[in-house]
Amino acid sequence: MVRYALQRYNGDTSRVFVTGASSGAVFAGVPASCFATTDGSSWNSACANGQLNRTPREWGDLVRAAYPGHSGARPRVPLVHGTDDDTLRHPNFTEEIEQWTDVHRPDQPDHHDRQPAR
């Protein structure tokens, strides 16, 4: 994928970096604000295990609440999640998709027509 993008867009190979992050960043395997806890702990098992099942509007509202004064465009977010991740379970992927779809297209119906996570 990186090689393709470099060739297609005439990228500079000396400016390509790979980084990793644990949960806490929007691209790190869980929806934004999923790990927020009320007791100040740094780990949220319900989030990690994909047990937080919110509507797209509820997830989107968490993003909007993070910077309530923002009225401009928001960046597109690439989402990738493996099905064999034993730390941050795969149901989080669907929740992330719903969240960022709502952030970018809040005029869409707010429905949750999928099977609950197992």
Secondary structure as UniProt FT lines:
FT   HELIX           2..8
FT   TURN            9..10
FT   HELIX           13..15
FT   TURN            23..24
FT   TURN            26..27
FT   TURN            32..35
FT   HELIX           45..48
FT   TURN            49..50
FT   HELIX           56..66
FT   TURN            68..69
FT   TURN            83..84
FT   HELIX           91..104
FT   TURN            106..107
//
